[in-house]
């Protein structure tokens, strides 16, 4: 029997609002997510956002158990710095710090940092990066590594991270190179999924599981769910133009794939791409009754989905509706 999926929420990205208001928003979302039963919360990273490690500290200070899932882009930090951050935060707060590894999909961000590494080669770099981080946090002894992108010699990490606080490693990437990298480092591959009926035979990790990132709007009545979804994500011409511009500077496999789905899709079923197409979020949404959304989720669970990263919640009540739909899907899929 399958286990129920591990749930992560997502912390809101900084969009230029008052810093105090933003900090209060992050802590509120973290508390809602913990109360709703989420195991962790994703903290974004890119050139235009606040530092994810400092935002993760806000999460730790505001909650008791939830684990920050810190997005890590190798071009930003040396692997030793990442391992030291994990060790320090785990020591200070007695909490697990998880990693969501990224290769980087927006070329302009990378070029601004002097990095012109091709798409697939960035995943080779990610493998080396993660290998060093994982060996350091495991604390087996001095780490020596000689690769194409990184070299370390007799490197040790202090303080040591106890076994119960060892990080979970997730890796974003839907391309063949991304999936191969996740397998190479034993990370859980995370994808922005196509509709469950079109997912087909997905490439999975050696453990036979994968993660998905989706948003959910679910209610008891179908019309109520769609009314809320359309009000939350109205059509936005400026957002559509921004999305088109982003497509021109992205070589991300998942971004291209989702954009193709959005062009082909009419409003049908539970799978909804309007928020993505209007540049309001980077993941598909599932909209409808608890039963209809649960049926769609059940198909993902049956195909090997073991982890879900939910889009930024809008409130504690909204998360209650989301978890009802997930529970429905788990029951339909026969999860324990």
N, C-alpha and C positions, 0 to 999 in steps of 0.2 A: 504494500500500500504506500502511495506517495505521501510525503510530508506536506503540511501546509506551507505555502510560500513564505519566504522571508521578506518582510516589507521594509522599504526605505521610503521616507518622504524626501522632499527637496526644499532646501532653504531658499528664501527669495533672493534674487540677485540685486545688487545695488544699482539703482537707475538714476542716481543724482538727487534723491530726496534728502531731507534733513538727516544728518548722521545720527542724531539721537533717536529720531523716529525709526530709522532703519534698524538700529540696534534693538530697539524694543520689538520691532516686527520679527526679526530673526528669533529672538528669545521666545516670543509668543508662539511662533510656528513650531519651534522645537518642543515646547511644552505640549501643544496640541498633539503633535506626532507621537510623543511618548505616551500620553494618555490613551491614544487610539491603538496602542500596541505595536507601533513601528519599532524595529530593532535598531534603526539608524536613520541618518538624514544626510543626503548628498549636499555638499557645499561646492558650488561651481568655481571654475577658474578660467580666465582668459585675460587678454591685455587690458580690457576695459573695466574689469571688476576689482573689488577689494581683495586683499590677500586672503586666500581660503583658510590658511592656518590660523590667522587671527580671528576670522569669523567662526571657525570651529571652536575656538576657545570660548566665544560667547555661548555656543551650544552647551559646552561642558559646564559652564558656570550656572546655566539656567535649568539644568536637568539632573537626574539622578542616575540613569542607566543607559540612555540612548547613545549610540556610537556615531560620532561624525564620520561620514564617508567623504574623505577629502579628495577632490579631483586633483590629479598630479600630471603635469605636463613636463617631460624630461628636460626641455629646453630651459625651463625656469630655474631648476635647482639641481645640484649634484646629488646623486643617490645617498651619499653620506648625510647630507643635510636633511633629507626626507627621513631617513632612519633615526637621526638625532631628534627630529621633531616628534616622531612617534614615541620614542623612548621617554622624552621629557614630559609630554602631555600624559602619557600612561602613568608615569611616576607621580606627577603632581596631582592627578585627579583619580587615579586607580581605575581607569576606563580603557576600553579597547578603542583603537583608532583604525578605521578601515581605509583602504585606498581604492580609488577609481582611476585606473591608469588611462591616459589619453595619448594618442600619437600627435594630435593637432590637425584640424581640418580646415582652418582659415589661413590661406597662404599669406595674406597681407600681414597678419599678426606675426608669422614666423619670419617673413622677410624683414620686418621692422627690427627684429632681433638678430639679423644677420644670418639667418638659417635658411638655406635653400635645399635641404635634404629632400629627395623625392618621397612620394607617399609611402610606398612599400618599405623603403629603407628606414623610414621613421619607426616602423614597427620593429625592425631589427634593433634599432637603438633602444626602443622600449623594453625589449627582452633583456638586453644587457643591463639596463638601468634597474629593472625589477629584480634580476638575479642578484645583484649586489645588495639591494635593499632587503630582500628576503633572507639572504645569508646573514646579514648583520643583525636583523631583528630576532632571528632564530637563536643567536648567541652561542653557536657551536664552537667558536674559537676565532682566532685571527683570520680575516678574509683576505685572500689574494685573488685577483682576477685580472686577466689581460685580454681585452677584447678590441674591437675596432673603434669603439666610441669611448670606452672607459678603461682605466687601469688603476688598480689599487694594490697595495702591498702590505700584508700583515696589519690590516685595519681592524680595529676593535671598536665596539660600541658600549658606552656606559651612559646611563644605568642600564642594566639588563632588563629585558621585558619578560615577565613571567608567562608560563604556558597559557594560562587562561586569558591573557590579554594580547595574544598574538593576533595581528591584523588579518581580516579577510581581504583578499585581493580580487577586485573586479577589473575587467578590461573592456572598455568601449571599443567597438569595431565590428562591422558587419561584412567587410571585405574578406577575401581569402587570406590576405596577409594578416589582417586583424585577428581572425579566428585561429590561424596558425600560431600567432604570437601568444594568444591566450592559452592555447594548449601547451606551448613550450614552457610557460612559467607556472602552469597549474592554476591559472586565474579563471574565474567564472566569466565567460563572454557575455556581454550585455548588448542587446540590439534594440533598435527602434522598430518594432515589428510591423510587418504587413498585416492585413486582415488575416485572422486565424485560418480561414478557408484557403488562403493563398500562400500560407507560410510554407507548406510542403515539407519536404525532408530537409530540415535545417542542419547545418554543421554544428556539432556539439562538442563540448569538452570531453576529455577522457571519462569524466564522471557521468556523462550523458545528460548534463543539465545546462541551462542557459538562463540569462535574466532578460527582462524586458523593461523598457521605460515607457509608461503611458500615463495619460490623464484620464480621470473618470468623473462623469456627472451621472448619478443614478438616483432615481426616486421610485416611489411606489407606483406612480402613474406616469406613463410614457410622455404625455404632453407636458407635464410639469418638468421633467428632465430636459426636454428640448427647449422649453421656454427659458429655463435657467442657463442652459448652455449658450443659446443665441444671445442672451443679454450679457453674459460674461465675455463672450468673444464675438462682437459684432463685426460685420464686414468693414474693412479699413483699407482704402485705396493707398494711403501712405505706407501702411504696413506691407501691402502687396508689392509695392515698388522696392521697399527695403529688402524684402525676401528675394526678389529677382536680382538685386545687386549682390546680395550675399551669395547667391548661387554662382555668380560669375567669378567669385574669388575663393570658392571652396572646391577642394578636390576630394572631399569626404564621400566615401561610398554610400553611407546611410543617408546623407543629405540629398544626394542625387537620386537615390532610390525612392525616398519619401516624396520628393518633388514630382517624380514620375507618377507615383500613385495618386497624388493630389490632382494632377492634370486629368487623369483618367476617371476620377471618381465623381459620381453624382451623390447627392445626399441620400444614402441608403443604409439599411442595416443599422448597426450600432457604431461602426467605425467611422470617425469623423476627422477630416483633415483641415477644416477651416481655420482653427487656431494656428496651425503650422503654416498654412498658406498666407496668412495675414501677419506673420512674423511676431506672434504673441507668445509662442512657445516652440520648442524643438521636437515635440513628441506628438504622436497621434492621440486622439481622445476616443473613449468608448462612452456612448450616450444611450440612455434608455432606462427601462425598468431594472430593478435588481435582478430579475430572472433573465432578461435578455442580455444584460451586461455580463451576468454570471455565466451564461452559456458560452459567450465569446471567450471569457477568461478560462473556462473549463477546457476549451480546446487547446489553449496555450499550455495549460498545466499538463494535459495528457501528452503533449508533444515534448515535454521535458523542462518547461519553465519552472524554476525553483525559487526565483527571486524577482521581486517587482520593485522598481523605483518609480514612485508616484510623482506626478507634477506638483508644483507648489500648492499646498492647500490654502483655501480662502477662509477657513475657520474650523473650529472644533466640531460644530454641527455638520459641516460638509464632510469632514473625515468620518463621521459616524455613518453617513450614507455610503461613502466609498467602501468602508470595511464591510457593510452589509452585502454589497455586491460581490466583494471578494470572498466572503464566507459562503455565499450562494454558489460561486464558481468552484470553490474548494470542495463543497459537498457533492456537486455534480460530477467532479472529476475523481471522487472517492479518496480525497486526501484525508490523512489521519488527523 
